[in-house]
Structure formats: C-alpha cells, structure tokens
C-alpha cells in the first residue's frame, strides 16, 4: 500500500504522524477528503433518507465484529479509541469505559445485551434531537461522528487504506445493516 500524505501549506504531512503529534485536525481532514472522494451516491437522497443512511453507516462502523448487532463492548472500545484520538494517551480510559457502559445500559439495553440497528437508531435520533432539532445540523453531526469512528478504526486496527474502510463500511450498510 502507498504512503498516506496530505499537502498542507506546501508541506507534505503523513496524517498518522500528525495524529501521533497531537494534530487530530489534519488526520480528520484527510479521512474526510477521502470519504468525500470515495462516496458518490447514485442519486440524490432526501434529507430523511440521508439521515437514515448516515445512522446505518455509523452503526456499521461501531459494529466492530460485523455481526449485525452492537455489543456493549464494541461501543466502549471504539469510544475509548476516539477519546485517545481527542485527548491523547493520558485520557482516563476507565472513565470513558464507565461512561459508555452507562450509556449502553441506560439507553440501549439495561442488561447489556447486543442491540439491533432499530434500537441504536432510536437512541441516535433522540441524541441528535437533543443536540439540535434542525435536520441539516443533525446530518453534519452524524458526519462528524462517522469521521471519528472511521479514523479510530483506521488508526487502532491498522487499516491504512481509507478507500478500503469506506468500501467495507458501505458493503456492511447494504448487506448486513438493512434498515
């Protein structure tokens, strides 16, 4: 596989190197640029359809085992990795773990059992509405969540080919995560 390089202000920067140096914005911009290039919808989607597609994509990114359900441990692990991307190696992993275990048990399944996309969807829509009732803003919030999840998967699971991650994600959305 080729080396990942981003041109920024006339300087070539490896996004993973930038991330390790604490600059998440360069690495996030790189993933976003590639996701915009790789994702070309066949036809324009309505806003509600777009939200549904984004929720499906986020679900599949968080379903680390690709078994069609979201486990408590998957939610915890991915969000621990996202926290490390945001705050560095000094982040309190135990606190992040407790936070996402609580979220899972309070909003998805009280007994910690794996949940299907329908339950995840209901919770995500609730969170989005609490953050901003405007659907366009909700779409942008979901896009940011997706970028962070993709970046965490790329960095922590040694998947460096962004196009492959995007391709696998969309295959999952259509084959395993039918809404």
C-alpha positions as CSV (number, residue, x, y, z in Angstrom):
1,X,0.0,0.0,0.0
2,X,1.1,3.5,-0.7
3,X,2.2,6.0,1.9
4,X,-0.6,8.4,3.0
5,X,0.5,12.0,2.5
6,X,-1.5,15.2,2.8
7,X,-0.3,18.5,1.3
8,X,-0.8,21.3,3.9
9,X,0.5,24.8,3.3
10,X,3.1,23.4,0.9
11,X,4.4,20.8,3.4
12,X,3.7,17.0,2.9
13,X,2.4,15.5,6.2
14,X,1.6,11.9,7.0
15,X,-1.8,12.1,8.7
16,X,-1.0,9.3,11.1
17,X,2.3,11.1,12.1
18,X,0.3,14.3,12.6
19,X,-2.1,12.4,14.8
20,X,0.6,11.0,16.9
21,X,2.0,14.5,17.3
22,X,-1.4,15.6,18.6
23,X,-2.9,17.2,15.5
24,X,-6.2,15.4,15.0
25,X,-7.5,18.0,12.6
26,X,-5.0,17.1,9.8
27,X,-5.8,13.4,10.1
28,X,-9.5,14.0,10.3
29,X,-9.4,16.3,7.3
30,X,-7.5,13.6,5.4
31,X,-10.2,11.0,6.2
32,X,-12.9,13.5,5.3
33,X,-11.3,14.3,2.0
34,X,-11.0,10.7,1.0
35,X,-14.5,9.8,2.2
36,X,-15.9,12.6,0.0
37,X,-14.0,11.3,-3.0
38,X,-14.9,7.7,-2.5
39,X,-18.6,8.2,-1.7
40,X,-20.7,9.2,-4.7
41,X,-24.4,8.5,-4.2
42,X,-26.1,7.1,-7.3
43,X,-29.0,9.6,-6.9
44,X,-29.6,12.4,-4.5
45,X,-31.2,11.4,-1.3
46,X,-33.8,13.3,0.6
47,X,-32.8,14.7,4.0
48,X,-34.6,11.9,6.0
49,X,-33.2,9.2,3.7
50,X,-29.7,10.8,4.2
51,X,-30.1,10.7,8.0
52,X,-31.1,7.1,7.8
53,X,-28.2,6.2,5.6
54,X,-25.8,8.0,8.0
55,X,-27.2,6.2,11.0
56,X,-26.8,2.9,9.2
57,X,-23.2,3.8,8.4
58,X,-22.4,4.8,12.0
59,X,-24.0,1.6,13.2
60,X,-21.8,-0.5,10.9
61,X,-18.7,1.4,11.9
62,X,-19.5,0.7,15.6
63,X,-20.4,-2.9,15.0
64,X,-16.7,-4.0,15.2
65,X,-17.5,-7.7,14.7
66,X,-19.8,-7.1,11.7
67,X,-22.4,-9.4,13.2
68,X,-25.3,-7.0,12.7
69,X,-25.8,-6.1,16.3
70,X,-24.0,-3.6,18.5
71,X,-22.4,-5.1,21.7
72,X,-21.7,-3.0,24.8
73,X,-18.0,-3.8,24.5
74,X,-17.9,-2.6,20.8
75,X,-19.4,0.8,21.9
76,X,-16.9,1.0,24.7
77,X,-13.8,0.0,22.7
78,X,-14.5,2.3,19.8
79,X,-15.2,5.3,22.0
80,X,-12.2,4.6,24.1
81,X,-10.1,4.8,20.9
82,X,-11.9,8.0,19.9
83,X,-11.1,9.5,23.3
84,X,-7.4,8.7,22.8
85,X,-7.5,10.4,19.4
86,X,-9.1,13.5,21.0
87,X,-7.1,13.7,24.3
88,X,-4.0,11.6,23.8
89,X,-2.6,8.6,25.7
90,X,-3.3,10.3,29.1
91,X,-7.0,10.0,28.8
92,X,-8.7,8.2,31.7
93,X,-9.8,5.0,29.9
94,X,-11.7,3.7,32.9
95,X,-13.8,6.8,33.0
96,X,-14.6,6.6,29.3
97,X,-15.4,2.9,29.7
98,X,-17.8,3.6,32.6
99,X,-19.5,6.5,30.6
100,X,-20.2,4.3,27.6
101,X,-21.3,1.3,29.6
102,X,-23.7,3.6,31.4
103,X,-25.0,5.0,28.1
104,X,-25.4,1.5,26.7
105,X,-27.3,0.2,29.8
106,X,-29.4,3.3,30.2
107,X,-30.4,3.9,26.6
108,X,-29.9,0.7,24.6
109,X,-30.3,-2.4,26.8
110,X,-30.5,-2.4,30.6
111,X,-28.9,-5.9,30.7
112,X,-26.1,-5.1,28.3
113,X,-27.3,-7.5,25.6
114,X,-26.4,-6.7,22.0
115,X,-28.9,-4.4,20.2
116,X,-30.0,-4.3,16.5
117,X,-29.9,-1.2,14.4
118,X,-33.5,-0.2,15.3
119,X,-32.7,0.4,18.9
120,X,-29.5,2.1,18.0
121,X,-31.4,4.3,15.5
122,X,-34.0,5.3,18.1
123,X,-31.2,6.4,20.6
124,X,-29.2,8.3,17.9
125,X,-32.3,10.2,16.8
126,X,-33.0,11.1,20.4
127,X,-29.4,12.4,20.9
128,X,-29.5,14.3,17.6
129,X,-32.7,16.0,18.5
130,X,-31.4,17.0,21.9
131,X,-28.2,18.4,20.3
132,X,-30.1,20.3,17.5
133,X,-33.6,19.9,16.2
134,X,-32.6,21.0,12.7
135,X,-32.2,18.0,10.3
136,X,-29.4,19.6,8.3
137,X,-27.4,20.2,11.5
138,X,-28.1,16.6,12.6
139,X,-26.7,15.4,9.3
140,X,-23.5,17.3,9.9
141,X,-23.2,16.0,13.5
142,X,-23.6,12.4,12.2
143,X,-21.0,13.0,9.5
144,X,-18.5,14.1,12.2
145,X,-19.3,11.0,14.3
146,X,-18.7,8.9,11.3
147,X,-15.4,10.6,10.5
148,X,-14.2,10.0,14.1
149,X,-15.3,6.3,14.0
150,X,-13.5,5.8,10.7
151,X,-10.4,7.4,11.9
152,X,-10.4,5.3,15.1
153,X,-10.8,2.2,13.1
154,X,-8.0,3.1,10.7
155,X,-5.6,4.1,13.4
156,X,-6.2,1.4,16.0
157,X,-7.0,-1.5,13.7
158,X,-4.0,-0.8,11.4
159,X,-6.3,-0.2,8.4
160,X,-4.5,2.5,6.5
161,X,-6.3,2.3,3.2
162,X,-9.2,4.8,3.7
163,X,-10.9,3.7,0.5
164,X,-11.0,0.1,1.7
165,X,-12.5,1.1,5.0
166,X,-15.1,3.2,3.2
167,X,-15.9,0.4,0.8
168,X,-16.2,-2.2,3.6
169,X,-18.4,0.1,5.5
170,X,-20.8,0.7,2.6
171,X,-20.9,-3.1,1.9
172,X,-21.9,-3.6,5.5
173,X,-24.6,-0.9,5.3
174,X,-26.2,-2.6,2.4
175,X,-25.7,-6.3,3.2
176,X,-25.8,-6.6,6.9
177,X,-27.5,-3.4,8.2
178,X,-30.6,-3.1,6.1
179,X,-32.9,-0.6,7.9
